[in-house]
């Protein structure tokens, strides 16, 4: 059984340690889903890299609606995929697929976060350095954005939730954060996780609403507060596309609520331990914070310059005190399989507008990783 490398929780905001809000867990498992509610992004390129892996055991670390997994199993009829997702709706779909004649014994559904992988390795009797290929498709799926009750969408009014696991493990909702966080902490959340230049204005507007006894409980309420606070007309994103004023604020809250950057950082460390030599890693990211973490791991630059991404105590890379471990993480175990980052072509963007900001990186594991786990003696 593998032991987890602990990334101390003090890298999250201090107020969470002193103002814990206990929320009852409730899994929002919906009725059976249609066959393919989500269009997989950069699927052809991802499968192209994965099918060259030295083996037939794979991990889809972000199963979603299973688009990438289906294509991989079509390309490799003798392959098996461990399908991980923290979303109970996605997990239900994986379970349903795993019971069909086509996929029986070829899809193994796992419900949990990236940081649960060491536990799953023990439960599934998997060995370190045994997996042929790993796929990450970071970010929310279309299923999450399109379901108003999940609380991710600006365009669909619903409860301000944003928990990717639907509340299965409790935890803070986005409504809890906007209701309880101090103004200074709200500024940091918006600025660091949303890269929001108007963080102070938005945080002030949220606090003013709270002082006016307004409970911010729905996505529409929050979107309207942000829009009124900025009142600067239509915005554009980094690609000069029209964007709602609250897009960055919603991104920030979603990342914070789900502890996404810590999970991604830890998952990249896990991937190095999971893959066999010459194993393939494919990542698909949708914003610069995710992509920065992936780039640093592949380049062996996990710690250097981390403070440039965000102040150290909020750093997505955690606080690791072992000097030998820090040194080992600066010696890359990856070789990137392409010269430039891969993005969707115009035809894919025309078919699926949500692919516009996607970036794919693929790498092969070229040497044994540092010993960041120890064999359990339990």
VEXDREN-56884 format. One record per residue (C-alpha): x, y, z; chain; residue number from 1. Coordinates in steps of 0.2 Angstrom, whole numbers, plus 2048, in hexadecimal, padded with zeros to 3 digits. Layout:
<pts>
PT   u   v   w cadena num
PT   X   Y   Z      A NUM
...
</pts>
This chain:
<pts>
PT   u   v   w cadena num
PT 800 800 800      A   1
PT 806 811 7FC      A   2
PT 809 81F 809      A   3
PT 803 831 803      A   4
PT 810 83F 803      A   5
PT 807 84B 80E      A   6
PT 805 85D 807      A   7
PT 801 867 816      A   8
PT 7F0 86F 817      A   9
PT 7F7 880 81D      A  10
PT 7F9 884 80A      A  11
PT 7E7 888 80A      A  12
PT 7E0 898 812      A  13
PT 7E2 899 825      A  14
PT 7D0 89D 829      A  15
PT 7CB 88C 823      A  16
PT 7D5 884 832      A  17
PT 7CB 88F 83E      A  18
PT 7BA 891 836      A  19
PT 7B6 87F 831      A  20
PT 7A5 87E 82A      A  21
PT 79E 86C 82B      A  22
PT 792 868 81C      A  23
PT 788 859 81B      A  24
PT 78D 84D 80D      A  25
PT 781 84A 800      A  26
PT 785 841 7F0      A  27
PT 77C 849 7E1      A  28
PT 77A 839 7D6      A  29
PT 76F 83D 7C8      A  30
PT 764 831 7BD      A  31
PT 76E 827 7B0      A  32
PT 777 832 7A3      A  33
PT 776 832 791      A  34
PT 785 829 788      A  35
PT 790 838 785      A  36
PT 78A 848 78D      A  37
PT 79C 84F 78D      A  38
PT 7A7 852 77E      A  39
PT 7B9 84D 782      A  40
PT 7C6 85A 77E      A  41
PT 7D5 856 773      A  42
PT 7D0 844 773      A  43
PT 7D9 83E 763      A  44
PT 7EA 845 769      A  45
PT 7E8 83E 77B      A  46
PT 7E4 82D 774      A  47
PT 7F2 82E 768      A  48
PT 7FF 830 776      A  49
PT 7F7 824 782      A  50
PT 7F5 815 776      A  51
PT 808 815 774      A  52
PT 80A 811 787      A  53
PT 814 802 78C      A  54
PT 805 7F8 793      A  55
PT 7F2 7F7 793      A  56
PT 7EE 7FD 7A5      A  57
PT 7E9 80F 7A6      A  58
PT 7E2 81C 7B2      A  59
PT 7D5 829 7AC      A  60
PT 7D7 835 7BB      A  61
PT 7C9 840 7B6      A  62
PT 7BC 834 7AE      A  63
PT 7AE 841 7AC      A  64
PT 7A2 83A 79F      A  65
PT 7AF 82D 799      A  66
PT 7B2 834 788      A  67
PT 7C5 832 789      A  68
PT 7C4 820 791      A  69
PT 7B7 81A 784      A  70
PT 7C3 820 776      A  71
PT 7D2 818 77E      A  72
PT 7C9 807 780      A  73
PT 7C4 808 76E      A  74
PT 7D6 80B 769      A  75
PT 7DC 7FD 774      A  76
PT 7D0 7EE 775      A  77
PT 7DB 7E6 782      A  78
PT 7DD 7F5 78E      A  79
PT 7D6 7F8 79F      A  80
PT 7D2 809 7A7      A  81
PT 7D0 80E 7B9      A  82
PT 7C4 81C 7B8      A  83
PT 7C6 828 7C6      A  84
PT 7BA 837 7CA      A  85
PT 7B5 840 7D9      A  86
PT 7A4 845 7D1      A  87
PT 797 838 7D7      A  88
PT 78D 83B 7C6      A  89
PT 79D 836 7BC      A  90
PT 7A0 827 7C7      A  91
PT 78E 821 7C4      A  92
PT 791 822 7B2      A  93
PT 7A2 819 7B3      A  94
PT 799 80B 7BD      A  95
PT 78B 80A 7B0      A  96
PT 798 808 7A2      A  97
PT 7A2 7FB 7AC      A  98
PT 792 7F0 7AD      A  99
PT 78F 7F0 79A      A 100
PT 795 7E2 78F      A 101
PT 7A1 7ED 785      A 102
PT 7AA 7F4 795      A 103
PT 7A8 7E6 7A2      A 104
PT 7B9 7E3 7AA      A 105
PT 7C1 7F1 7A0      A 106
PT 7BB 800 7AA      A 107
PT 7BE 800 7BD      A 108
PT 7B4 80F 7C5      A 109
PT 7BD 818 7D4      A 110
PT 7B4 826 7DD      A 111
PT 7C0 832 7E5      A 112
PT 7CD 840 7E3      A 113
PT 7DE 83F 7DD      A 114
PT 7E5 83E 7EE      A 115
PT 7DB 82E 7F1      A 116
PT 7E6 825 7E4      A 117
PT 7F2 81D 7F1      A 118
PT 7E2 815 7FA      A 119
PT 7DC 80F 7E9      A 120
PT 7EC 807 7E5      A 121
PT 7EB 7FD 7F5      A 122
PT 7D9 7F8 7F3      A 123
PT 7DC 7F3 7E1      A 124
PT 7ED 7EA 7E5      A 125
PT 7F6 7F5 7D8      A 126
PT 809 7F7 7D9      A 127
PT 813 807 7D7      A 128
PT 81A 80A 7C6      A 129
PT 80E 7FE 7BE      A 130
PT 802 80A 7B4      A 131
PT 805 80C 7A1      A 132
PT 7FC 81C 79F      A 133
PT 7F3 82A 7A8      A 134
PT 7E7 837 7A2      A 135
PT 7E2 847 7AA      A 136
PT 7D4 852 7A3      A 137
PT 7D4 860 7B0      A 138
PT 7C6 86C 7B3      A 139
PT 7B3 86A 7B4      A 140
PT 7AA 85F 7A7      A 141
PT 79B 865 79D      A 142
PT 790 85B 7A8      A 143
PT 795 865 7B7      A 144
PT 793 876 7AE      A 145
PT 782 871 7A6      A 146
PT 77A 86B 7B7      A 147
PT 773 87B 7C0      A 148
PT 772 872 7D0      A 149
PT 785 86F 7D1      A 150
PT 788 882 7D3      A 151
PT 796 883 7C6      A 152
PT 78D 88D 7B8      A 153
PT 78B 89F 7B6      A 154
PT 77E 89D 7A9      A 155
PT 773 891 7B3      A 156
PT 76D 897 7C3      A 157
PT 76F 88A 7D2      A 158
PT 775 888 7E3      A 159
PT 787 88F 7E6      A 160
PT 78F 87F 7E9      A 161
PT 79E 87A 7DE      A 162
PT 7A3 86B 7E7      A 163
PT 7A9 85E 7DA      A 164
PT 7A4 84F 7E4      A 165
PT 792 856 7E7      A 166
PT 795 857 7F9      A 167
PT 799 845 7FB      A 168
PT 7A7 849 807      A 169
PT 7A0 858 80F      A 170
PT 7AB 868 80E      A 171
PT 7A8 87A 80A      A 172
PT 79C 880 7FC      A 173
PT 7A0 890 7F3      A 174
PT 791 897 7FC      A 175
PT 79A 893 80D      A 176
PT 7AA 89C 806      A 177
PT 7A1 8AC 801      A 178
PT 797 8AC 811      A 179
PT 7A5 8A9 81D      A 180
PT 7B6 8AF 816      A 181
PT 7BD 8BF 81B      A 182
PT 7BF 8CD 80E      A 183
PT 7D2 8CB 80D      A 184
PT 7D0 8B8 80B      A 185
PT 7C3 8BA 7FD      A 186
PT 7D0 8C6 7F4      A 187
PT 7DD 8B9 7F5      A 188
PT 7D2 8AB 7EF      A 189
PT 7CC 8B6 7E0      A 190
PT 7DD 8BC 7DC      A 191
PT 7E7 8AC 7DE      A 192
PT 7DB 89F 7D7      A 193
PT 7D1 8AA 7CB      A 194
PT 7DF 8B5 7C5      A 195
PT 7D2 8C3 7C8      A 196
PT 7D9 8D5 7C7      A 197
PT 7C9 8DC 7CF      A 198
PT 7CA 8D1 7DE      A 199
PT 7C9 8DF 7EA      A 200
PT 7B9 8E6 7E2      A 201
PT 7B1 8D5 7E1      A 202
PT 7B5 8D1 7F3      A 203
PT 7AF 8E1 7F9      A 204
PT 79E 8DF 7F0      A 205
PT 79C 8CE 7F8      A 206
PT 79F 8D4 809      A 207
PT 794 8E3 806      A 208
PT 786 8D7 801      A 209
PT 789 8CD 811      A 210
PT 788 8DD 81B      A 211
PT 778 8E1 813      A 212
PT 771 8D0 819      A 213
PT 771 8C8 808      A 214
PT 774 8B6 808      A 215
PT 77E 8B1 7F8      A 216
PT 778 8A0 7F5      A 217
PT 776 89E 7E2      A 218
PT 781 8A0 7D3      A 219
PT 776 8AD 7CC      A 220
PT 777 8B8 7DC      A 221
PT 78A 8B7 7DC      A 222
PT 78B 8BA 7C9      A 223
PT 780 8CA 7CB      A 224
PT 78B 8D0 7DA      A 225
PT 79B 8CE 7D0      A 226
PT 793 8D6 7C0      A 227
PT 78D 8E5 7CA      A 228
PT 79D 8E7 7D3      A 229
PT 7A7 8E8 7C3      A 230
PT 79A 8F1 7B8      A 231
PT 7A7 8F3 7AB      A 232
PT 79E 8EB 79C      A 233
PT 7A2 8DB 793      A 234
PT 7B3 8D2 798      A 235
PT 7BE 8C8 78D      A 236
PT 7C9 8BA 793      A 237
PT 7DC 8B7 78E      A 238
PT 7D7 8B0 77D      A 239
PT 7CC 8C0 77A      A 240
PT 7BC 8B7 77B      A 241
PT 7AD 8BF 783      A 242
PT 7AB 8B9 795      A 243
PT 79F 8BC 7A3      A 244
PT 7A5 8C8 7B1      A 245
PT 7A4 8BA 7BE      A 246
PT 7AE 8AD 7B4      A 247
PT 7BE 8AF 7BE      A 248
PT 7B5 8B0 7CF      A 249
PT 7AC 8A0 7CB      A 250
PT 7BC 898 7C6      A 251
PT 7C5 89E 7D6      A 252
PT 7B7 897 7E2      A 253
PT 7B6 887 7D9      A 254
PT 7C9 884 7DA      A 255
PT 7C9 889 7EC      A 256
PT 7BA 87F 7F1      A 257
PT 7C1 86F 7E9      A 258
PT 7D4 872 7EE      A 259
PT 7D7 86F 7DC      A 260
PT 7E9 875 7DA      A 261
PT 7EF 86B 7E9      A 262
PT 7E7 85C 7E2      A 263
PT 7EE 85F 7D1      A 264
PT 800 861 7D8      A 265
PT 7FE 851 7E2      A 266
PT 7F7 848 7D3      A 267
PT 807 84C 7C9      A 268
PT 812 845 7D7      A 269
PT 806 835 7D7      A 270
PT 807 833 7C4      A 271
PT 81A 832 7C6      A 272
PT 818 824 7D3      A 273
PT 80A 81B 7C9      A 274
PT 812 81A 7B8      A 275
PT 81E 80C 7B2      A 276
PT 82E 812 7A9      A 277
PT 829 818 797      A 278
PT 817 81A 79E      A 279
PT 80D 828 796      A 280
PT 806 838 79E      A 281
PT 7F9 843 796      A 282
PT 7F2 852 79E      A 283
PT 7E4 85E 797      A 284
PT 7E3 86F 7A0      A 285
PT 7D7 87D 79E      A 286
PT 7DF 88C 7A7      A 287
PT 7F1 892 7AB      A 288
PT 7F1 88D 7BD      A 289
PT 7EE 87B 7B9      A 290
PT 7FB 87B 7AA      A 291
PT 808 884 7B5      A 292
PT 808 875 7C1      A 293
PT 809 868 7B3      A 294
PT 817 871 7AA      A 295
PT 821 873 7BA      A 296
PT 820 860 7BE      A 297
PT 825 85B 7AC      A 298
PT 833 867 7AC      A 299
PT 839 862 7BD      A 300
PT 836 874 7C4      A 301
PT 829 870 7D1      A 302
PT 830 87B 7DF      A 303
PT 83A 888 7D6      A 304
PT 830 898 7D3      A 305
PT 821 891 7DC      A 306
PT 81E 8A1 7E5      A 307
PT 81C 8AA 7D5      A 308
PT 80C 8A0 7D2      A 309
PT 805 8A6 7E3      A 310
PT 80A 8AA 7F4      A 311
PT 813 89C 7FD      A 312
PT 806 898 809      A 313
PT 7F9 896 7FB      A 314
PT 805 88D 7F0      A 315
PT 7FD 87F 7E6      A 316
PT 80E 876 7E9      A 317
PT 80D 874 7FB      A 318
PT 81A 876 808      A 319
PT 827 867 807      A 320
PT 835 868 814      A 321
PT 840 85A 80F      A 322
PT 84F 861 806      A 323
PT 853 851 7FD      A 324
PT 841 84F 7F7      A 325
PT 842 861 7F1      A 326
PT 852 85D 7E7      A 327
PT 84A 84D 7E0      A 328
PT 83B 856 7DA      A 329
PT 846 862 7D0      A 330
PT 84D 854 7C6      A 331
PT 840 850 7B9      A 332
PT 83A 83E 7B5      A 333
PT 831 843 7A6      A 334
PT 834 846 793      A 335
PT 827 850 78A      A 336
PT 821 848 77A      A 337
PT 81E 858 770      A 338
PT 828 868 76E      A 339
PT 819 875 771      A 340
PT 809 874 77B      A 341
PT 7FB 86C 771      A 342
PT 7EB 876 76F      A 343
PT 7DA 872 766      A 344
PT 7DA 875 753      A 345
PT 7CC 881 74C      A 346
PT 7C1 873 747      A 347
PT 7C1 86C 759      A 348
PT 7BD 87D 760      A 349
PT 7AF 880 754      A 350
PT 7A8 86F 75A      A 351
PT 7AA 872 76C      A 352
PT 7AD 884 772      A 353
PT 7B2 87D 784      A 354
PT 7C2 877 77C      A 355
PT 7C8 888 778      A 356
PT 7D4 88A 787      A 357
PT 7DA 878 788      A 358
PT 7EC 873 788      A 359
PT 7F3 862 786      A 360
PT 804 85C 78C      A 361
PT 80A 84A 78B      A 362
PT 81A 843 793      A 363
PT 822 832 795      A 364
PT 82A 82C 7A5      A 365
PT 83D 82A 7A2      A 366
PT 844 826 7B3      A 367
PT 83F 81F 7C4      A 368
PT 836 82D 7CF      A 369
PT 83D 832 7E0      A 370
PT 837 828 7EF      A 371
PT 828 833 7F4      A 372
PT 81F 824 7FB      A 373
PT 824 817 807      A 374
PT 81D 805 808      A 375
PT 810 804 816      A 376
PT 814 7F9 825      A 377
PT 802 7F8 829      A 378
</pts>
